[in-house]
Amino acid sequence: MVSGTLRFVIPVPMFKDGGEPPVFPDGEKKGQPLTDWQGRPVSGSGVVFFNADDRAYQFARGDGTAVIIIGSVTRDQAEQLVAKVRTMVSDPNALTLGQLKELIRYARETLGLVAIYDSSREFVATKMSKVALDTGIAAFGLHKRDERDICHAVYVPGSGEFQGPAASPQRFADGAVILEQDGNVRLIQPDSFEATYTHPDGRPLRISELAVQTPGMRERSLPPNLVVAALRDEDTDEIVALYDRATATESGIGPVPRSAWQRFVALPHNLNGRDFRVVRHDQRVIALAESSLKIQGQGVQGQGVQGQGVQGQRVARFCKFVVDPAYRRRGLATALLVDLLEIDQAEINLTFQCLVPDSWQAGLKFVEALGFAHIESEFGMACPQLVSVPTTISSSVVLERLADPITHAADLARIHNAAYRDDVAFRHVTAEEMSSALEGDELWIARDGPRVCAFCQLQPEPGLVWLESIAVDPDCQGSGLGTALAYRALREAYLSANRPVMLNVSSKNPRAISVYERLGFARRRETLRFGAPRNELAAAMRER
């Protein structure tokens, strides 16, 4: 579809003082900062105005780069707008902030023009052309969109809000159209859509002709040029690049080295990424959902989750979402979640868990809006230099590094399952799974005679050492064995400011946190773990 309606463009001047701050001018949020599509406060200064069509505030910068566009304007209304400007100044680039706001009020209250939004002078220069009534001033006067500029749209029934490019959520009471154009997504009201857009051949376009976004219709929940698909082996470099782009905006997300990603996907519970999903834009991966099943109890044997044979009461599907910052607020994570919900049988008593960095405000809002509850946090801790901690352990206990960790896989699986069985993120592992998880890692154990009492698993990486796991048999906990083993293993790891050791620890494990702090670890970041019953989550998605 294309848009051929006339629009009036007003350049936003480079105000001497920059203009007004981007805050809500009235209402319950008066004085609070406007936020961008990532939920972060908008910076700079300029002009704040109200788009009555979407019942949303807009913000245009006062640095000489922005414009204000008024939609669906007749030639007569355009002439009145030009005349109004001429009563104030000869060149709209000389308008003061007060004069510009007066012009916007005139358009809205006197001429009845309600679709008013911000854009850029670059957009006008590349995507629009002037029509009759040429004012002789760039980015000022009557314009229309390039008719070759094809758009894609989907209709969303009902009422709600849309977090798009506007400075506050766009609201709709009786359906809305979600429009994708050049990779940008925004909402437009149904009446405005039918008055503005046509088929490429000029035929009128009606709402009834659009695809309807409803629950269970994954293929219609995203613009046509985006698709949800299974992870492929050849996606590795794309995933690493996606993590790099996301980390540049939110440091708590990554990065993830290529080798670490390959080892992670190869872990037994990840099934070589079988349940991972991505969103592709052409061949580029722009969003990722990591997904794996955690069997947290022995359960009742049966057909269960995708043939894995467990229908126990403690089954959780862990998921983590990573979205390219340039594509956030476009429904990508929602589309991925819908796909993940269809993996498991509806009758399974299964819980969904996901992790969100505390710095990613948009991600936190996303999971909370879906009904996820915060159940714990993971603290990321780092230590560049160990602190010697006095410990006394039994003289019969030996601390040693294993040349072949796989020979003790059964003992390690037993200790892991016993030590972490009450952890909300617990996943029961078999000896075979433990063997696979140990490949390439460095392993230290505490042994009392032939009996293994504890283990410490390290993963050396370029520039850091990752403490993957430390577990002590419950019968030996509280004896200082874990502290002694961790210190001995890390002392041999040759740590430095350029090669620290890092780990994650649950907020519900204060004893472990205390041990790590005594060893010289400090908190670097917090990642929140959320949980929700699968069936309740699916019902909430159907209502969206």
QUIWOPE-V449149 format. One record per residue. RES is the residue in three letters. PHI is phi in degrees with one decimal (NA if undefined). PSI is psi in radians with two decimals (none if undefined). Layout:
BEGIN
[[RES | PHI | PSI] [RES | PHI | PSI]]
END
This chain:
BEGIN
[[MET | NA | 2.77] [VAL | -134.5 | 2.89] [SER | -119.3 | 2.16] [GLY | -120.9 | 0.19] [THR | -73.6 | 2.78] [LEU | -85.0 | 2.46] [ARG | -135.0 | 2.57] [PHE | -103.2 | 2.24] [VAL | -108.6 | 2.31] [ILE | -122.7 | 2.11] [PRO | -71.2 | 2.41] [VAL | -88.9 | 2.07] [PRO | -64.4 | 2.91] [MET | -86.4 | 1.61] [PHE | -63.5 | 2.47] [LYS | -58.7 | -0.70] [ASP | -100.2 | 0.17] [GLY | 88.5 | -0.41] [GLY | 105.9 | -2.68] [GLU | -100.3 | 2.74] [PRO | -71.7 | 2.66] [PRO | -81.5 | 1.35] [VAL | -129.0 | 2.79] [PHE | -64.8 | 2.21] [PRO | -79.6 | -0.33] [ASP | -159.2 | -3.07] [GLY | 81.8 | -2.97] [GLU | -62.0 | -0.50] [LYS | -97.6 | 0.28] [LYS | -50.6 | 2.23] [GLY | 88.2 | -0.24] [GLN | -80.5 | 2.62] [PRO | -70.4 | 2.48] [LEU | -71.2 | 2.63] [THR | -119.9 | 2.72] [ASP | -87.1 | -3.01] [TRP | -69.7 | -0.12] [GLN | -100.9 | 0.08] [GLY | 82.1 | 0.18] [ARG | -97.5 | 2.56] [PRO | -57.2 | 2.40] [VAL | -73.4 | 2.39] [SER | -100.5 | 2.99] [GLY | 86.6 | -2.88] [SER | -148.3 | 2.86] [GLY | 171.9 | -2.15] [VAL | -135.3 | 2.32] [VAL | -105.3 | 2.31] [PHE | -146.4 | 2.92] [PHE | -107.3 | 2.29] [ASN | -97.2 | 1.75] [ALA | -66.8 | -0.43] [ASP | -64.4 | -0.76] [ASP | -100.6 | -0.04] [ARG | 53.4 | 0.83] [ALA | -138.4 | 2.58] [TYR | -82.7 | 2.54] [GLN | -120.4 | 2.75] [PHE | -139.0 | 2.24] [ALA | -121.3 | 2.31] [ARG | -69.7 | 2.52] [GLY | -98.5 | 0.79] [ASP | -113.7 | 0.21] [GLY | 87.5 | 0.10] [THR | -106.6 | -0.24] [ALA | -102.1 | 2.84] [VAL | -137.0 | 2.87] [ILE | -115.7 | 2.25] [ILE | -112.3 | 2.29] [ILE | -109.1 | 2.14] [GLY | -87.6 | 2.70] [SER | 52.4 | 1.09] [VAL | -105.4 | 2.39] [THR | -84.6 | 2.89] [ARG | -64.0 | -0.63] [ASP | -64.6 | -0.76] [GLN | -64.5 | -0.64] [ALA | -63.1 | -0.74] [GLU | -62.1 | -0.68] [GLN | -67.9 | -0.62] [LEU | -68.0 | -0.73] [VAL | -62.3 | -0.76] [ALA | -62.7 | -0.67] [LYS | -63.1 | -0.75] [VAL | -62.2 | -0.74] [ARG | -63.7 | -0.42] [THR | -73.2 | -0.26] [MET | -102.7 | -0.93] [VAL | -146.1 | 2.84] [SER | -82.5 | -0.47] [ASP | -127.0 | 2.13] [PRO | -60.5 | -0.32] [ASN | -69.8 | -0.15] [ALA | -101.4 | 0.05] [LEU | -60.2 | 2.45] [THR | -83.1 | 2.96] [LEU | -59.0 | -0.78] [GLY | -63.4 | -0.70] [GLN | -67.2 | -0.68] [LEU | -64.9 | -0.73] [LYS | -67.3 | -0.60] [GLU | -64.9 | -0.68] [LEU | -64.8 | -0.69] [ILE | -65.0 | -0.74] [ARG | -62.4 | -0.70] [TYR | -60.6 | -0.78] [ALA | -62.7 | -0.72] [ARG | -78.2 | -0.83] [GLU | -89.0 | -0.62] [THR | -90.3 | -0.77] [LEU | -93.4 | -0.17] [GLY | 71.9 | 0.45] [LEU | -93.0 | 2.05] [VAL | -110.3 | -0.36] [ALA | -86.2 | 1.58] [ILE | -126.0 | 2.14] [TYR | -145.8 | 2.89] [ASP | -93.6 | 2.72] [SER | -156.9 | -2.84] [SER | -124.0 | 2.75] [ARG | -65.0 | -0.57] [GLU | -63.1 | -0.73] [PHE | -61.2 | -0.79] [VAL | -61.5 | -0.72] [ALA | -69.2 | -0.55] [THR | -101.3 | -0.41] [LYS | -117.9 | -0.07] [MET | -131.7 | 2.79] [SER | -137.7 | 2.59] [LYS | -73.6 | 2.63] [VAL | -117.0 | -2.89] [ALA | -52.9 | 2.83] [LEU | 75.0 | 0.80] [ASP | -68.6 | 2.18] [THR | -86.3 | -0.20] [GLY | 78.0 | 0.13] [ILE | -123.2 | 2.28] [ALA | -60.8 | 2.48] [ALA | 56.9 | 0.65] [PHE | -146.5 | 2.23] [GLY | 115.2 | -2.88] [LEU | -80.5 | 2.24] [HIS | -134.4 | 2.93] [LYS | -142.5 | 2.75] [ARG | -71.7 | 2.72] [ASP | -65.0 | 2.09] [GLU | -66.9 | -0.25] [ARG | -85.8 | -0.03] [ASP | -84.2 | 1.59] [ILE | -74.9 | 2.46] [CYS | -119.8 | 2.84] [HIS | -127.8 | 2.53] [ALA | -143.9 | 2.71] [VAL | -139.2 | 2.53] [TYR | -97.0 | 2.33] [VAL | -113.4 | 1.98] [PRO | -75.6 | 2.92] [GLY | 88.5 | -2.75] [SER | -126.8 | 2.82] [GLY | 162.4 | -2.81] [GLU | -128.7 | 2.67] [PHE | -128.4 | 2.14] [GLN | -87.9 | 1.61] [GLY | -119.4 | -2.56] [PRO | -74.6 | -0.24] [ALA | -66.5 | 2.78] [ALA | -74.4 | -0.28] [SER | -138.4 | 2.81] [PRO | -57.8 | 2.38] [GLN | -79.0 | 2.32] [ARG | -108.0 | 2.53] [PHE | -139.3 | 2.46] [ALA | -105.8 | -0.47] [ASP | -140.3 | 1.13] [GLY | 84.8 | 2.80] [ALA | -155.7 | 2.81] [VAL | -111.9 | 2.23] [ILE | -98.1 | 2.11] [LEU | -112.2 | 2.30] [GLU | -113.1 | 2.28] [GLN | -149.4 | 2.05] [ASP | 55.7 | 0.64] [GLY | 83.2 | -0.08] [ASN | -99.8 | 2.46] [VAL | -121.9 | 2.34] [ARG | -149.7 | 2.91] [LEU | -100.2 | 2.54] [ILE | -137.8 | 2.44] [GLN | -68.4 | 2.57] [PRO | -54.3 | -0.80] [ASP | -62.0 | -0.76] [SER | -65.7 | -0.62] [PHE | -62.9 | -0.87] [GLU | -65.8 | -0.50] [ALA | -81.8 | -0.28] [THR | -108.6 | -0.64] [TYR | -109.6 | 2.59] [THR | -137.3 | 2.98] [HIS | -66.0 | 2.73] [PRO | -55.3 | -0.44] [ASP | -89.9 | 0.10] [GLY | 96.6 | -0.14] [ARG | -66.5 | 2.53] [PRO | -58.9 | 2.60] [LEU | -120.3 | 2.23] [ARG | -111.0 | 2.66] [ILE | -55.3 | -0.66] [SER | -61.6 | -0.30] [GLU | -86.0 | -0.19] [LEU | -83.1 | 2.66] [ALA | -66.4 | 2.55] [VAL | -106.0 | 2.25] [GLN | -84.8 | 1.94] [THR | -133.1 | 2.81] [PRO | -56.7 | 2.46] [GLY | 87.6 | -0.07] [MET | -106.3 | 1.23] [ARG | -59.8 | -0.64] [GLU | -68.6 | -0.24] [ARG | -109.9 | 0.02] [SER | -84.2 | -0.12] [LEU | -127.8 | 2.77] [PRO | -56.3 | 2.66] [PRO | -57.6 | -0.43] [ASN | -88.1 | 0.05] [LEU | -116.4 | 2.50] [VAL | -144.2 | 2.45] [VAL | -86.6 | 2.30] [ALA | -147.2 | 2.89] [ALA | -73.7 | 2.67] [LEU | -67.5 | 2.48] [ARG | -116.5 | 2.72] [ASP | -58.6 | -0.65] [GLU | -76.7 | 0.04] [ASP | -83.7 | -0.05] [THR | -52.9 | -0.89] [ASP | -64.0 | -0.62] [GLU | -65.8 | -0.66] [ILE | -66.9 | -0.77] [VAL | -59.9 | -0.74] [ALA | -66.5 | -0.67] [LEU | -61.7 | -0.80] [TYR | -60.4 | -0.68] [ASP | -62.9 | -0.77] [ARG | -65.9 | -0.71] [ALA | -68.3 | -0.67] [THR | -67.5 | -0.52] [ALA | -62.6 | -0.45] [THR | -97.3 | -0.74] [GLU | -126.3 | 1.80] [SER | -63.6 | -0.39] [GLY | -75.7 | -0.12] [ILE | -80.7 | -0.66] [GLY | -157.2 | -2.55] [PRO | -80.0 | 3.07] [VAL | -128.1 | 1.94] [PRO | -63.2 | 2.74] [ARG | -57.7 | -0.81] [SER | -64.1 | -0.67] [ALA | -65.7 | -0.70] [TRP | -65.0 | -0.77] [GLN | -62.6 | -0.71] [ARG | -67.3 | -0.68] [PHE | -62.5 | -0.83] [VAL | -64.1 | -0.56] [ALA | -78.2 | -0.15] [LEU | -58.9 | 2.49] [PRO | -53.2 | -0.75] [HIS | -71.3 | -0.27] [ASN | -87.7 | -0.16] [LEU | 51.8 | 0.71] [ASN | 56.9 | 0.58] [GLY | 76.6 | 0.34] [ARG | -57.2 | -0.68] [ASP | -99.7 | 0.18] [PHE | -78.5 | 2.60] [ARG | -132.2 | 2.64] [VAL | -133.4 | 2.79] [VAL | -110.3 | 2.24] [ARG | -109.4 | 2.44] [HIS | -113.6 | 1.78] [ASP | 60.1 | -2.10] [GLN | -101.8 | 0.06] [ARG | -90.4 | 2.32] [VAL | -84.5 | 2.09] [ILE | -114.5 | -0.09] [ALA | -158.3 | 2.64] [LEU | -139.6 | 2.45] [ALA | -123.0 | 1.92] [GLU | -80.5 | 2.40] [SER | -150.3 | 2.24] [SER | -150.4 | 2.65] [LEU | -91.3 | 2.36] [LYS | -115.6 | 1.97] [ILE | -85.5 | 1.89] [GLN | -97.8 | -0.08] [GLY | -149.2 | 2.98] [GLN | -69.8 | -0.59] [GLY | 66.6 | -3.01] [VAL | -108.6 | 2.21] [GLN | -66.8 | 2.44] [GLY | -176.2 | -2.95] [GLN | -67.2 | -0.81] [GLY | 58.9 | -2.65] [VAL | -76.6 | 1.86] [GLN | 47.7 | 0.77] [GLY | 73.5 | 0.24] [GLN | -85.7 | -0.06] [GLY | 76.9 | 0.44] [VAL | -134.4 | 2.19] [GLN | -123.7 | 0.63] [GLY | -71.9 | 3.01] [GLN | -83.1 | -0.19] [ARG | -118.3 | 1.39] [VAL | -125.8 | 2.26] [ALA | -132.7 | 2.45] [ARG | -104.4 | 2.04] [PHE | -86.3 | 2.37] [CYS | -140.3 | 2.59] [LYS | -138.5 | 2.32] [PHE | -110.8 | 2.36] [VAL | -130.1 | 2.14] [VAL | -124.2 | 2.33] [ASP | -55.9 | 2.20] [PRO | -52.7 | -0.54] [ALA | -73.3 | -0.18] [TYR | -122.1 | 0.25] [ARG | -74.3 | 2.83] [ARG | 64.0 | 0.53] [ARG | -123.9 | 0.27] [GLY | 83.4 | 0.20] [LEU | -68.1 | -0.81] [ALA | -64.9 | -0.64] [THR | -63.2 | -0.77] [ALA | -62.7 | -0.69] [LEU | -65.0 | -0.74] [LEU | -63.9 | -0.73] [VAL | -57.0 | -0.73] [ASP | -65.3 | -0.75] [LEU | -64.2 | -0.63] [LEU | -62.9 | -0.41] [GLU | -87.6 | -0.06] [ILE | -69.9 | -0.74] [ASP | -99.6 | 2.63] [GLN | -65.2 | 2.46] [ALA | -63.3 | -0.49] [GLU | -79.7 | -0.17] [ILE | -68.6 | 2.32] [ASN | -82.2 | 1.44] [LEU | -121.4 | 2.51] [THR | -110.4 | 2.42] [PHE | -93.9 | 2.38] [GLN | -126.4 | 2.53] [CYS | -147.0 | 2.71] [LEU | -111.3 | 2.39] [VAL | -136.1 | 2.17] [PRO | -59.4 | 2.48] [ASP | -65.9 | -0.31] [SER | -82.8 | -0.22] [TRP | -93.1 | 1.47] [GLN | -62.5 | -0.68] [ALA | -63.8 | -0.68] [GLY | -65.8 | -0.69] [LEU | -63.3 | -0.75] [LYS | -64.0 | -0.65] [PHE | -61.8 | -0.90] [VAL | -70.5 | -0.61] [GLU | -67.6 | -0.64] [ALA | -65.8 | -0.46] [LEU | -85.1 | -0.12] [GLY | 100.5 | 0.13] [PHE | -68.0 | 2.52] [ALA | -112.3 | 2.47] [HIS | -72.7 | 2.12] [ILE | -111.6 | -0.42] [GLU | -171.2 | 3.09] [SER | -126.2 | 2.70] [GLU | -110.0 | 2.19] [PHE | -95.0 | 2.16] [GLY | -85.6 | 2.14] [MET | -121.7 | 2.65] [ALA | -138.2 | 2.62] [CYS | -142.8 | 1.96] [PRO | -84.8 | -0.37] [GLN | -148.5 | 2.15] [LEU | -69.2 | 2.56] [VAL | -105.4 | 2.24] [SER | -68.1 | 2.21] [VAL | -118.6 | 2.08] [PRO | -63.1 | 2.21] [THR | -137.6 | 2.62] [THR | -125.9 | 2.08] [ILE | -123.1 | 2.88] [SER | -58.0 | 2.45] [SER | -65.4 | -0.29] [SER | -84.8 | -0.15] [VAL | -87.8 | 2.32] [VAL | -113.3 | 2.30] [LEU | -104.5 | 2.16] [GLU | -150.3 | 2.68] [ARG | -92.3 | 2.35] [LEU | -89.4 | 2.31] [ALA | -72.9 | -0.58] [ASP | -131.5 | 1.51] [PRO | -58.3 | -0.50] [ILE | -63.1 | -0.43] [THR | -65.1 | -0.35] [HIS | -111.8 | 0.35] [ALA | -57.3 | -0.69] [ALA | -64.5 | -0.75] [ASP | -64.2 | -0.73] [LEU | -67.0 | -0.69] [ALA | -63.4 | -0.71] [ARG | -60.9 | -0.81] [ILE | -65.7 | -0.79] [HIS | -56.7 | -0.87] [ASN | -65.4 | -0.59] [ALA | -77.0 | -0.69] [ALA | -73.7 | -0.57] [TYR | -111.5 | 0.20] [ARG | -61.1 | -0.45] [ASP | -95.6 | 0.02] [ASP | -75.7 | 2.41] [VAL | -66.1 | -0.39] [ALA | -98.1 | 0.19] [PHE | -62.3 | 2.45] [ARG | -133.4 | 2.13] [HIS | -66.4 | 2.30] [VAL | -120.9 | 2.59] [THR | -94.4 | 2.95] [ALA | -61.2 | -0.66] [GLU | -65.3 | -0.75] [GLU | -65.0 | -0.66] [MET | -64.5 | -0.68] [SER | -59.1 | -0.78] [SER | -65.6 | -0.67] [ALA | -70.0 | -0.36] [LEU | -89.1 | -0.17] [GLU | -58.8 | 2.18] [GLY | 82.3 | -0.07] [ASP | -94.0 | 2.88] [GLU | -101.9 | 2.28] [LEU | -128.1 | 2.27] [TRP | -116.1 | 2.53] [ILE | -130.6 | 2.78] [ALA | -110.4 | 2.18] [ARG | -127.0 | 2.30] [ASP | -111.5 | 1.68] [GLY | 68.7 | -2.33] [PRO | -81.9 | -0.18] [ARG | -87.8 | 2.20] [VAL | -82.1 | 2.21] [CYS | -106.8 | -0.42] [ALA | -161.6 | 2.81] [PHE | -146.3 | 2.72] [CYS | -133.1 | 2.09] [GLN | -107.8 | 2.11] [LEU | -115.4 | 2.54] [GLN | -123.1 | 1.74] [PRO | -68.1 | 2.29] [GLU | -127.7 | 2.79] [PRO | -60.0 | 2.06] [GLY | 86.4 | -0.05] [LEU | -163.6 | 2.89] [VAL | -121.4 | 2.26] [TRP | -102.2 | 2.14] [LEU | -86.2 | 1.71] [GLU | -73.1 | -0.73] [SER | -160.5 | 2.51] [ILE | -138.4 | 2.21] [ALA | -140.1 | 2.44] [VAL | -122.4 | 2.34] [ASP | -52.2 | 2.28] [PRO | -52.2 | -0.53] [ASP | -68.5 | -0.31] [CYS | -111.3 | 0.01] [GLN | -69.4 | 2.60] [GLY | 86.9 | 0.05] [SER | -99.2 | -0.01] [GLY | 85.7 | 0.06] [LEU | -66.1 | -0.73] [GLY | -63.6 | -0.72] [THR | -64.3 | -0.80] [ALA | -63.5 | -0.73] [LEU | -67.1 | -0.77] [ALA | -61.9 | -0.77] [TYR | -63.5 | -0.76] [ARG | -64.7 | -0.78] [ALA | -65.2 | -0.74] [LEU | -77.0 | -0.46] [ARG | -63.7 | -0.53] [GLU | -87.1 | 0.00] [ALA | -91.6 | -0.04] [TYR | 55.7 | 1.04] [LEU | -76.2 | 2.70] [SER | -159.7 | 3.08] [ALA | -61.3 | -0.51] [ASN | -92.1 | -0.09] [ARG | -145.0 | 1.26] [PRO | -79.9 | 2.96] [VAL | -103.3 | 2.44] [MET | -128.8 | 2.72] [LEU | -158.4 | 2.91] [ASN | -117.3 | 2.45] [VAL | -140.4 | 2.52] [SER | -73.1 | 2.49] [SER | -65.7 | -0.31] [LYS | -93.2 | 0.27] [ASN | -123.5 | 1.16] [PRO | -61.7 | -0.51] [ARG | -64.1 | -0.78] [ALA | -66.3 | -0.71] [ILE | -59.4 | -0.74] [SER | -62.4 | -0.73] [VAL | -62.2 | -0.81] [TYR | -63.2 | -0.70] [GLU | -64.6 | -0.65] [ARG | -65.9 | -0.52] [LEU | -80.3 | -0.11] [GLY | 108.7 | 0.13] [PHE | -78.8 | 2.57] [ALA | -132.7 | 2.60] [ARG | -71.7 | 2.32] [ARG | -109.4 | -0.60] [ARG | -157.0 | 2.88] [GLU | -127.3 | 2.32] [THR | -120.8 | 2.22] [LEU | -90.7 | 2.36] [ARG | -100.8 | 2.23] [PHE | -116.8 | 2.67] [GLY | -140.7 | 2.66] [ALA | -158.8 | 2.44] [PRO | -59.9 | 2.39] [ARG | -57.7 | -0.79] [ASN | -69.0 | -0.62] [GLU | -67.3 | -0.65] [LEU | -66.0 | -0.73] [ALA | -63.3 | -0.69] [ALA | -65.3 | -0.69] [ALA | -64.6 | -0.65] [MET | -67.3 | -0.62] [ARG | -66.0 | -0.49] [GLU | -84.1 | -0.22] [ARG | -74.6 | none]]
END
